[in-house]
Amino acid sequence: MRVTGVSWVGVKAANTDLAASFFAKVLGLPALKHDTDLVVFQMPDGSQLEVFGPNGPDPPHQFARARVVVGFRVDDIDSARRELEPLGVEVIGPLRRDSQTGYAWQHFRGPDGVIYELNSVLVSEGATVAPTNAIRLEPMNEEDFRASLALAIPRYAAECVQQGLWTADNSLEASRSELELLLPQGFKTPNRHFGKLIEEASGSSVGEVWYTVERKGGKVRFWVDWISVDPRMRTRGYATEALELLSAEALKHGADRIGLQVLSDNAVAVALYTRAGFKPTDVRMAKQLNRCT
């Protein structure tokens, strides 16, 4: 097997709030999820720290010998699991796959009796990972852009409703207004680029991207505004390859970095971007206010 790093750390805490406060306030880690007995933090290198409370969702064996468990990232967890068994390593529990987080993991017992974990990126049953150069990036024409914009309006509206910024009743109108401000000249707005992801084998479109390229302060800024893969074509590695294509495009324009924005509670997207090498650069925060009656 090939271990590529430590990608997960689990901690069993007697007081979840106290432990979570320490990791957030003292170590400065941003929380992706905060429930009563499970708090998930994002580490600077993209790995995750999970704090389990007394009634957390951890299996009984996980913290039986130690209150801290580490997870090692491997390329192929099925192959890695098969390698452990002939060596006499005790595999604990079934191999678990979670489509919500995008990961698969397997616990095993080390020679010291402590439980460890192997984990890898989840590939759905029956799906295949796209080989390199399975897709290409082509510019949209104006007709393509109009169809893309029609999808962008309800998508952006739903995101803003989810964030609590707009009400559902007014979200579509607000989304149209925001996109008009973003793209005052529509398809011909300066510095805005719109692309299609074309599958090489079939020649059909499997997704699309919007991105911005602009020079400011002596540097080129390359920003991914929107990346979308057809739901029927997901779990094939196309989103990962699309990010590689965009990175190559950024280099062509003279940029030395590529940026995007993702909601912190979108665990699947956060996992995707982390695997692609993206790291948090800033944290947007909000506080919910309760009106006095």
FITI-904417 format. One record per atom (N, C-alpha, C, O): residue in one letter; x, y negated, z negated. Coordinates in steps of 0.02 Angstrom, whole numbers, plus 50000, padded with zeros to 5 digits. Layout:
<vexzas>
AXYZ
...
</vexzas>
This chain:
<vexzas>
M500425006050000
M500005000050000
M500444993850000
M501034994049982
R500154988250020
R500524981950019
R500164977049974
R499614974649991
V500464975449918
V500184970449871
V500414963549893
V501014962349901
T499944959049903
T500124952349926
T500124947149871
T500304941349883
G499924949049810
G499944944349755
G499434946049701
G499044950749708
V499444942149648
V498924942649596
V498374937649614
V498494931649615
S497784940249628
S497254935949653
S496694934949603
S496244930849615
W496704938649548
W496164938149499
W496424939649430
W496834944049420
V496174935849381
V496324937049310
V495664936949272
V495284932149277
G495534942149234
G494934942449192
G495124941849119
G495604944949096
V494734937849081
V494864936749010
V494224938148971
V493694935748989
K494274942148919
K493704943548875
K493744938748816
K494234938948778
A493234934548807
A493244929348755
A492694930548704
A492134932448722
A492854929548641
A492354930148589
A491874924248591
A491284924948575
N492134918448612
N491724912448618
N491814909648689
N492324906548704
T491324910848732
T491394908948802
T491484901448811
T491924899248848
D491074897548777
D491104890248784
D491774887548761
D492054883048793
L492034890148706
L492674887848680
L493244889448729
L493664885148743
A493244895548755
A493754897548803
A493694893448868
A494194891148895
A493074892648892
A492974888848954
A493194881648946
A493474878748992
S493054878748888
S493264871848875
S494024871148876
S494284866248901
F494374876148850
F495104876048850
F495374876148921
F495804872148940
F495114880848962
F495374881449030
F495204875249072
F495594873349116
A494624872249058
A494414866349097
A494774860049074
A495034856249115
K494784858849008
K495044852548983
K495794852448971
K496124847448984
V496064858048949
V496784858248934
V497194860148996
V497694856949012
L496964865349032
L497324867549092
L497084864049156
L497404864549208
G496514860749151
G496264856849208
G496014860949267
G496054858749324
L495744866949253
L495504871249307
L494774869549322
L494364868849277
P494594868849387
P493904867449405
P493484873849401
P493704879149422
A492874873149375
A492414878949369
A491994879549431
A491684874749453
L491974885649460
L491544887049517
L490854889349495
L490364888549530
K490824892249435
K490204895049410
K490224894849334
K490744896449304
H489664893049302
H489664892749229
H488994895449204
H488494891849203
D488994901749183
D488404904949153
D488544906149080
D489094904749056
T488054908649044
T488124909648972
T488714914248954
T489094912748909
D488774919748991
D489304924548975
D489784925849032
D490124931049033
L489814921249080
L490314921949134
L490464915049162
L490014911549186
V491104913149160
V491324906849189
V491894908449238
V492364911949220
V491824905949299
V492314907349351
V492694900949368
V492394895749383
F493364901249364
F493784895449378
F494194896649441
F494374902349458
Q494324891249477
Q494754891449536
Q495464889549515
Q495574884249484
M495954893849531
M496654892349516
M496954888149573
M496694888449629
P497484884349560
P497774880149612
P497994883849675
P497994880949729
D498184890249668
D498394894049727
D497824897649762
D497924901449809
G497204896349738
G496614899349769
G496374905649734
G495814907949748
S496764908549689
S496534914449652
S496024912249600
S495914906349589
Q495704917249568
Q495164915649522
Q495304918349452
Q495614923649443
L495064914649403
L495074916649333
L494354917349310
L493954912649317
E494174923149283
E493484924249259
E493504925349184
E493864929649159
V493094921449148
V493044922049075
V492384925549059
V491844922949075
F492434931449028
F491844935349010
F491674934348937
F492114934848894
G491054933048922
G490824932348854
G490654939048823
G490724944248855
P490424939048759
P490264945348724
P489754949648762
P489784955748758
N489284946448797
N488774950048835
N488864949248910
N488384949348948
G489494948648931
G489644947549001
G489504953649044
G489364959049018
P489534952749110
P489384958249156
P489964963149167
P489934967249213
D490484962749126
D491054967249135
D490874974349113
D490504975249065
P491144979449148
P491014986349129
P491374987949063
P491874984749047
P491124992849025
P491414994248958
P492154995748959
P492514993948912
H492414998949012
H493115000949012
H493594995049026
H494184995549012
Q493334989549054
Q493774984349082
Q494244981349030
Q494834980449044
F493984979848971
F494394976648919
F494484981348859
F494574978948802
A494454987848870
A494494992648814
A495174992348779
A495204993348719
R495724991148817
R496384991148787
R496714984248784
R497194983248747
A496464979548823
A496764972848824
A496224967748841
A495744969348876
R496304961748816
R495804956548828
R495954952548891
R495584947948909
V496494954348925
V496664951148988
V496804956549040
V497204961149027
V496484956049098
V496584960949152
V496774957049215
V496484951749229
V497244959649253
V497454956349315
V497244960649375
V497214966749371
G497114957149431
G496924960549493
G497434959149547
G497624953449558
F497664964449580
F498164963849633
F497824964149701
F497424968649715
R497974959249745
R497684959049812
R498064963949857
R498674963949860
V497684968149894
V497974972649943
V497634971550010
V497084968850013
D497954973750063
D497674972950130
D497074977350141
D496574975150169
D497124983650120
D496604988650133
D496474992450069
D496864996750050
I495914990950036
I495794993849970
I495625001349975
I495775005049929
D495315003450030
D495155010550037
D495785014650042
D495845019950010
S496265012350082
S496905015850088
S497295015650023
S497605020550003
A497275009849989
A497635009149925
A497365013949873
A497745017049836
R496705014649871
R496395019349823
R496605026549838
R496745030349792
R496625028349901
R496835035149919
R497555036549901
R497745042249887
E497975031349901
E498675032149883
E498765033449808
E499225036949788
L498315030649767
L498385031249694
L498255038449670
L498625041049629
E497735041549696
E497515047949669
E498045053549673
E498135057149624
P498395054449731
P498905059749733
P499485058549685
P499845063249667
L499585052349664
L500135050649619
L499935051749546
L500335050449501
G499325054049534
G499105055449466
G498855049349429
G498755049549369
V498745043849466
V498485037749434
V497735038549424
V497375040349471
E497495037249364
E496785037949349
E496395032149378
E496495026349358
V495945033649424
V495505028549453
V494885028149410
V494565033249395
I494705022049390
I494155021049344
I493535018349381
I493565012949411
G492995022049378
G492375019649407
G492395019849483
G492905021449513
P491825018049514
P491795018049587
P492125011949618
P492235006949584
L492275012349682
L492515006549719
L491905002149732
L491415004249762
R491934995949709
R491354991449713
R491454986349769
R492004983749780
R490894984949803
R490904979949857
R490334975049844
R489764976949831
D490504968549847
D490024963249832
D489984958449891
D490454954449902
S489444958749928
S489374954349987
S489294947049968
S489414942650009
Q489084945649905
Q488994938649884
Q489664935149875
Q489734929249892
T490154938749848
T490814935649837
T491284936949895
T491784933349903
G491134942149935
G491564943649992
G492164947949973
G492654948250011
Y492134951449915
Y492704955449892
Y492494962549876
Y491914964049862
A492994967049879
A492914973849854
A493454974949802
A494004972249808
W493304979049750
W493814980049698
W493754987049668
W493234990249669
Q494324989249641
Q494374995949611
Q494804995349548
Q495354992749550
H494554997849492
H494934997949430
H495345004449426
H495135009649451
F495925004049393
F496325009949380
F496705009049315
F496795003449291
R496925014649285
R497275014349221
R498015015049232
R498255019649265
G498395010249203
G499125010449208
G499405015449158
G499045018149116
P500065016649161
P500375021449115
P500345019249042
P500405023448996
D500235012749031
D500175010248962
D499455010648936
D499315008648880
G498995013248978
G498305013748958
G497885007648974
G497275007748966
V498215002348996
V497864996149011
V497524996749080
V497794999949126
I496944993649086
I496574993749149
I496824988149194
I496924982449172
Y496934989749258
Y497124984949309
Y496624985249366
Y496174989549366
E496694980749413
E496224980549469
E496594979749535
E497094976249539
L496344983149586
L496534981749655
L495934978349688
L495364980249675
N496054973449731
N495504970249766
N495714968249836
N496304967549850
S495214967449878
S495354965449947
S494744961949975
S494204962049946
V494844958750032
V494294955450067
V493804960750091
V493994965950118
L493164959350080
L492644964150098
L492494964050172
L492404958650201
V492474969850203
V492234970650271
V491614974950268
V491634980550242
S491054972450293
S490424975950288
S490454982750323
S490824983750371
E490064987450296
E490034994150325
E489814993750398
E489314990550414
G490184997050441
G490004997150511
G490284991250550
G490244991150612
A490564986350515
A490834980450550
A491564981650566
A491894985850535
T491814977950613
T492514978350631
T492824971550625
T492504966450638
V493454971350606
V493804965050600
V494064963050669
V494374967150704
A493944956950688
A494144954750755
A494904954750761
A495244952250716
P495174957350815
P495894956950825
P496104949750841
P495684945650860
T496744948350834
T496994941750851
T496824940150924
T496864944450967
N496654933850936
N496474931451003
N495824934551028
N495724935051089
A495374936550982
A494724939251002
A494254933751024
A493764935151059
I494384927651003
I493964921951023
I494404916251046
I495004916051031
R494114911651082
R494464905551103
R494024899551089
R493424900151080
L494324893751086
L493974887451073
L493894883651138
L494384882051171
E493274882151155
E493134878351216
E492744872051197
E492334872251152
P492864866451231
P492484860351216
P491754861051238
P491604864251288
M491314858051200
M490604857851219
M490494852751274
M490874848051281
N489964853851313
N489724848451357
N489144844951321
N488964846951265
E488864839751351
E488354835851316
E487734839951301
E487414838951249
E487554844551345
E486974848751332
E487094853351272
E486644854351231
D487704856151268
D487894860251211
D487844856251146
D487594858651096
F488084849951149
F488074845751090
F487364844451066
F487234844651006
R486904843151112
R486214841851091
R485914847851055
R485554847151006
A486064853851080
A485814859851047
A486144860750979
A485814862850931
S486784859150974
S487134859650910
S486874854550859
S486794856150801
L486734848550883
L486474843350839
L485794845350811
L485634843850753
A485384848650851
A484724850850829
A484784855750771
A484344856050728
L485334859650769
L485444864250714
L485754860650654
L485624862450596
A486164855650668
A486514852050615
A486044848150570
A486164847650510
I485514845450598
I485054841250558
I484744845150501
I484804842950444
P484414850750513
P484124854450456
P484654857550410
P484544858250350
R485234859350439
R485764862150397
R486024857050347
R486094858650288
Y486164851050370
Y486414845850326
Y485884843850275
Y486034842450217
A485254843650297
A484704842050252
A484674847150195
A484594845250137
A484724853550212
A484694858850161
A485264858250111
A485174859350051
E485864856650136
E486444855850092
E486334850250041
E486484850949982
C486064844650066
C485964838850021
C485404840149971
C485434837549915
V484904843849990
V484374845749943
V484674850349889
V484524849549830
Q485094855049911
Q485414859749864
Q485844855949814
Q485874857949755
Q486174850649836
Q486604846749791
Q486204842049747
Q486484838749703
G485544841549758
G485134837149719
G485164829849741
G484954825449704
L485414828649802
L485484821849826
L484844819249857
L484684813249852
W484464823649889
W483844821649923
W483274826249901
W483384831849876
T482664823849911
T482074828149901
T481934831849967
T482114829550021
A481624837649961
A481494841650020
A481044837950070
A481134838550131
D480554834150044
D480074830750088
D480414825550133
D480204824450190
N480944822250107
N481274816850144
N481934818850175
N482274814650205
S482124825250168
S482804827250186
S482934827050261
S483474824950282
L482454829050302
L482584829150375
L482684822150402
L483124820950443
E482264817450379
E482334810550402
E483004807650379
E483344804250417
A483184809150317
A483824806650290
A484414809750328
A484904806350341
S484354816050345
S484884819450382
S484984816350451
S485544815150472
R484434814950486
R484484811650551
R484834804950546
R485264803250587
S484654801050494
S484954794450484
S485704795050471
S486094791150498
E485894799850428
E486604800750411
E487014802750472
E487564800150483
L486734807250513
L487094809550572
L487134804050625
L487614803850663
E486644799850627
E486674794050673
E487234789250653
E487574786450695
L487324788450587
L487874784250562
L488544787550576
L489034784150593
L488574794150568
L489194797850580
L489374797850654
L489954797450672
L488864798350696
L488964798850769
L488564793350804
L488074794850838
P488774787050797
P488374781550825
P488314781850901
P487834779350930
Q488804784950934
Q488764785751006
Q488644793051027
Q488794795051083
G488374796850979
G488224803750994
G488824807751017
G489354807550986
F488744811151073
F489264815451101
F489894811551117
F490444814351117
K489824805051132
K490394800951153
K490694796851096
K491094792351109
T490504798351034
T490794794850977
T491554795850975
T491784801450977
P491944790350971
P492674791050969
P492914795450912
P492634795350857
N493444799150925
N493794803350876
N493414809650855
N493674813750818
R492794810550880
R492404816450863
R492464821650918
R492434820050977
H492554827950898
H492644833350946
H492154838950929
H492014840250870
F491904842250980
F491404847450971
F491604853551013
F491704852951073
G491664859250981
G491914865151016
G491464871251007
G491094871850959
K491524875851055
K491174882351052
K491684887851041
K492244887551066
L491494892851002
L491914898650991
L491674904051039
L491114906651033
I492094905851086
I491914910551139
I492254917251128
I492864917551122
E491864922551126
E492134929351119
E492454931351185
E492134931351238
E493094933251183
E493454934951243
E493144940951279
E493104940951341
A492934945951242
A492694952151273
A492054951151313
A491974954051366
S491594947051286
S490944946151318
S490854939551354
S490424938851397
G491264934551335
G491194927951363
G490624923951334
G490464918551357
S490304926751282
S489734923351250
S489954919251190
S490484920551161
S489544914351173
S489694910151115
S489504913751051
S488964916551045
V489964913651002
V489834916850938
V489834911750881
V489744913650823
G489924905350897
G489924900250845
G490134893550873
G490234892750933
E490214888750828
E490394882050850
E490744878250794
E490694880050735
V491104873050813
V491454868850765
V491394861550785
V491364859850844
W491374857150735
W491434849950745
W492054847950706
W492174850350650
Y492464843550734
Y493034841150697
Y493214833950717
Y493034831650772
T493564830650672
T493754823650682
T494514823150684
T494864826050643
V494754819350731
V495474817950737
V495564810450740
V495324807250787
E495904807550691
E496014800350691
E496684798650659
E496924802250615
R496974793150683
R497614790950656
R497494785350606
R497154780450621
K497774786050546
K497684781050495
K498294781150449
K498514786550428
G498554775250433
G499124774850388
G499744778250414
G500154780750376
G499814778550480
G500404781550510
G500374789050516
G500864792150537
K499814792150498
K499754799350502
K499114801250540
K498654797250546
V499104807450565
V498524810050600
V498104813950550
V498354818550517
R497474812250545
R497014815850500
R496584820550542
R496254818450589
F496594826950524
F496194832050559
F495714834950509
F495914838150460
W495064833750520
W494554835650472
W494024840050505
W493744838150557
V493884845850476
V493374850350501
V492694848150472
V492584848850412
D492264845550515
D491604843350492
D491104849050485
D490684848950440
W491164853950529
W490684859350529
W490984865450564
W491274864750618
I490924871250533
I491124877450565
I490564882450553
I490354883450496
S490334885650605
S489764890150599
S489864896150645
S490064895450703
V489734902150619
V489754908350658
V489054911250659
V488714911450608
D488834913450717
D488174916550726
D488094921950672
D488524926350666
P487544921850633
P487444926850580
P487504934050605
P487714938450568
R487314935250668
R487354942050695
R488074944250708
R488204950150716
M488534939450708
M489234940850725
M489704940050665
M490314940150673
R489414939350606
R489834938350547
R490134944950523
R489954950350547
T490604944450476
T490984950050447
T491434953350498
T491624959150489
R491604949850553
R492054952650603
R492714948950606
R493144950450648
G492804944150561
G493434940450560
G493444934350605
G493964931150612
Y492864932650636
Y492854926950682
Y492964920350646
Y493294915850673
A492674919550586
A492764913250550
A493504912150533
A493754906550538
T493844917450513
T494554916950497
T494964915050559
T495404910750555
E494804918150616
E495164916450677
E494994909450700
E495424905950727
A494374907250689
A494184900450707
A494604895350668
A494814890250696
L494734896750605
L495154892350565
L495874892250592
L496204887050589
E496104897950617
E496774898150646
E496794894050711
E497284890550724
L496264894550751
L496234890550812
L496214883050796
L496544879150830
L495844881250744
L495814874250725
L496484871750698
L496674866050709
S496834876150662
S497504874350638
S497984873050696
S498374868250694
A497944877250747
A498354876250807
A498174869850842
A498604866250867
E497524868250844
E497284862050875
E497544856050836
E497734850950866
A497544856550770
A497794851050728
A498534849650743
A498734843850747
L498924854950751
L499634854050767
L499724850650835
L500174846450843
K499304852450883
K499344849350949
K499234841750945
K499534837950983
H498804839750899
H498654832650892
H499164829050848
H499124822950839
G499644832650820
G500154829550779
G500004829250705
G500354825850668
A499484832850683
A499314832950612
A499754838050575
A499964842950605
D499894836750511
D500284841450472
D499864844950419
D500124848650377
R499214843750421
R498754847250375
R498054847150406
R497904843050450
I497634851550381
I496944851950404
I496494852050343
I496644855550294
G495954848250344
G495524847750286
G494804849350301
G494584849150359
L494434850950249
L493714852250254
L493414851650184
L493774850850134
Q492764851950180
Q492404851550116
Q491954857550109
Q491644859650157
V491914860250048
V491484865950035
V491174865049965
V491494862549920
L490544867149958
L490214866849893
L490544871849846
L490674877549866
S490664869949784
S491024874249737
S490654880549720
S490954885549702
D489974880549727
D489594886549710
D489484891049770
D489144896149764
N489774889349827
N489734893649886
N490334898449884
N490844897349916
A490254903849845
A490814908249831
A491094911549894
A491704912449900
V490654913349940
V490894916750001
V491324912050043
V491854914050067
A491104905750051
A491484900950090
A492144899150054
A492664898650087
V492114898349989
V492724896849951
V493234902449960
V493824901249969
A492994908749957
A493434914449966
A493734914550037
A494334915850045
L493324913050087
L493564912850156
L494114907750164
L494644909350192
Y494004901550141
Y494494896350150
Y495124897650109
Y495684896050131
T495044900550050
T495624902150009
T496064907350044
T496674906650045
R495744912450072
R496134917550109
R496494914550168
R497024916950188
A496204909350197
A496514906050256
A497064901150237
A497374898150280
G497184900350172
G497744896050149
G497544889250125
G497974885150109
F496894887750121
F496664881250096
F496704881150020
F496604886249987
K496854875249993
K496894874349921
K496504868049901
K496464863349941
P496234867949841
P495874861849818
P496344855849816
P496914856449793
T496094850149840
T496494843949838
T496174838649795
T496524834149770
D495534839049785
D495194834449739
D494544837749716
D494334842749745
V494234834949665
V493624837749637
V493104832349632
V493214827249599
R492534833249664
R491964828649658
R491524831149601
R491354837049598
M491334826649556
M490954828749497
M490304824849493
M490254819249517
A489804827849461
A489154824649451
A488884826749383
A489024832249359
K488504822449354
K488174823949290
K487424822949298
K487194817749321
Q487044828149279
Q486324827749284
Q486054823649225
Q486234825149167
L485644818749238
L485364814449186
L484644816449171
L484264818049217
N484464816249108
N483774817649088
N483434811149070
N483674807349027
R482874809749102
R482494803549087
R482134804049020
R481834809249004
C482174798848983
C481814798648919
C481074796948933
C480914792648974
T480644800448899
T479914799248909
T479624795648849
T479024794148848
</vexzas>
